[in-house]
Amino acid sequence: EGEPGHEDFVVLDGEVTVKRNNRKVSTLGSGSVIGELALLDNGPRTATSICATECELFVIDRRRFQALLDDVPTLSHKLMRRMAEWIRVLDSKVYG
């Protein structure tokens, strides 16, 4: 959290605990993607992710991540849909 992000991670196996301000906010499992926000906007990491169990992760650096988004439009669409879901959740928490 707060550090620059240079990679994106896909959880292939295991569970990852996500913390923000040292408080647990979620647990992620197989198929989850971690770290994409920092790669999209070059901003700092918004949370800390810690393997809660033995984990197998697929690591994608910034250059390959950008190339993947360019080469696979459906991936970009899924990512945008997921971010829209996050915005709706945050909006409902803030504005009711």
Kinemage of the C-alpha trace (Angstrom):
@kinemage 1
@onewidth
@group {chain A} dominant
@subgroup {mainchain}
@vectorlist {calphas} color= white
{ca glu a 1} P 0.000 0.000 0.000
{ca gly a 2} L 1.350 3.378 -1.041
{ca glu a 3} L 4.247 1.938 -3.048
{ca pro a 4} L 4.548 2.160 -6.831
{ca gly a 5} L 3.274 -0.865 -8.727
{ca his a 6} L 5.291 -2.467 -11.490
{ca glu a 7} L 3.501 -5.830 -11.800
{ca asp a 8} L 0.053 -7.337 -11.882
{ca phe a 9} L -0.662 -10.711 -10.266
{ca val a 10} L -3.159 -13.433 -11.109
{ca val a 11} L -3.885 -15.909 -8.317
{ca leu a 12} L -3.612 -19.367 -9.844
{ca asp a 13} L -3.940 -21.237 -6.553
{ca gly a 14} L -4.283 -20.318 -2.884
{ca glu a 15} L -5.819 -17.443 -0.939
{ca val a 16} L -4.618 -13.864 -0.665
{ca thr a 17} L -5.649 -11.483 2.104
{ca val a 18} L -6.052 -7.855 1.044
{ca lys a 19} L -5.506 -5.165 3.687
{ca arg a 20} L -5.960 -1.433 3.605
{ca asn a 21} L -4.703 0.723 6.466
{ca asn a 22} L -3.738 -2.564 8.134
{ca arg a 23} L -7.391 -3.747 8.149
{ca lys a 24} L -8.569 -6.780 6.201
{ca val a 25} L -10.866 -5.797 3.351
{ca ser a 26} L -11.144 -9.059 1.424
{ca thr a 27} L -9.857 -12.524 0.692
{ca leu a 28} L -9.137 -13.422 -2.922
{ca gly a 29} L -8.759 -16.837 -4.506
{ca ser a 30} L -8.036 -18.554 -7.798
{ca gly a 31} L -8.704 -16.376 -10.817
{ca ser a 32} L -8.436 -13.103 -8.912
{ca val a 33} L -6.336 -10.287 -10.320
{ca ile a 34} L -4.275 -8.089 -8.002
{ca gly a 35} L -2.462 -4.845 -8.753
{ca glu a 36} L -3.995 -3.779 -12.048
{ca leu a 37} L -5.056 -0.328 -10.836
{ca ala a 38} L -1.463 0.831 -10.289
{ca leu a 39} L -0.577 -0.388 -13.775
{ca leu a 40} L -3.488 1.439 -15.364
{ca asp a 41} L -2.907 4.870 -13.833
{ca asn a 42} L 0.732 4.705 -12.633
{ca gly a 43} L -0.498 5.608 -9.142
{ca pro a 44} L 0.582 3.972 -5.889
{ca arg a 45} L -0.748 0.623 -4.674
{ca thr a 46} L -4.071 1.087 -2.871
{ca ala a 47} L -3.722 -1.963 -0.623
{ca thr a 48} L -1.348 -4.602 0.668
{ca ser a 49} L -1.863 -8.194 -0.481
{ca ile a 50} L -0.478 -11.091 1.562
{ca cys a 51} L -0.649 -14.798 0.759
{ca ala a 52} L -2.805 -16.365 3.492
{ca thr a 53} L -1.989 -19.873 2.236
{ca glu a 54} L 0.557 -21.394 -0.112
{ca cys a 55} L -0.011 -19.481 -3.352
{ca glu a 56} L 0.844 -19.869 -6.976
{ca leu a 57} L 0.813 -16.510 -8.749
{ca phe a 58} L 1.226 -15.505 -12.372
{ca val a 59} L 3.172 -12.233 -12.549
{ca ile a 60} L 2.774 -9.778 -15.440
{ca asp a 61} L 5.027 -6.734 -15.745
{ca arg a 62} L 3.708 -3.331 -16.866
{ca arg a 63} L 4.874 -3.655 -20.489
{ca arg a 64} L 3.283 -7.081 -20.965
{ca phe a 65} L 0.127 -5.979 -19.143
{ca gln a 66} L -0.325 -3.034 -21.539
{ca ala a 67} L 0.387 -5.265 -24.556
{ca leu a 68} L -2.134 -7.815 -23.300
{ca leu a 69} L -4.832 -5.141 -22.996
{ca asp a 70} L -4.058 -3.964 -26.533
{ca asp a 71} L -4.016 -7.489 -27.982
{ca val a 72} L -7.048 -8.909 -26.140
{ca pro a 73} L -9.922 -6.385 -26.235
{ca thr a 74} L -12.248 -8.704 -24.297
{ca leu a 75} L -9.829 -8.536 -21.363
{ca ser a 76} L -10.024 -4.743 -21.429
{ca his a 77} L -13.821 -4.956 -21.478
{ca lys a 78} L -13.870 -7.305 -18.457
{ca leu a 79} L -11.498 -5.028 -16.584
{ca met a 80} L -13.653 -1.979 -17.302
{ca arg a 81} L -16.783 -3.858 -16.216
{ca arg a 82} L -15.099 -4.857 -12.942
{ca met a 83} L -13.995 -1.281 -12.280
{ca ala a 84} L -17.506 -0.029 -13.001
{ca glu a 85} L -18.793 -2.500 -10.390
{ca trp a 86} L -16.287 -1.127 -7.853
{ca ile a 87} L -17.384 2.447 -8.607
{ca arg a 88} L -21.057 1.507 -8.121
{ca val a 89} L -20.290 -0.149 -4.770
{ca leu a 90} L -18.289 2.858 -3.594
{ca asp a 91} L -20.971 5.231 -4.855
{ca ser a 92} L -23.676 3.404 -2.910
{ca lys a 93} L -21.533 3.451 0.245
{ca val a 94} L -20.901 7.188 -0.032
{ca tyr a 95} L -24.263 8.398 -1.361
{ca gly a 96} L -26.625 5.619 -0.285
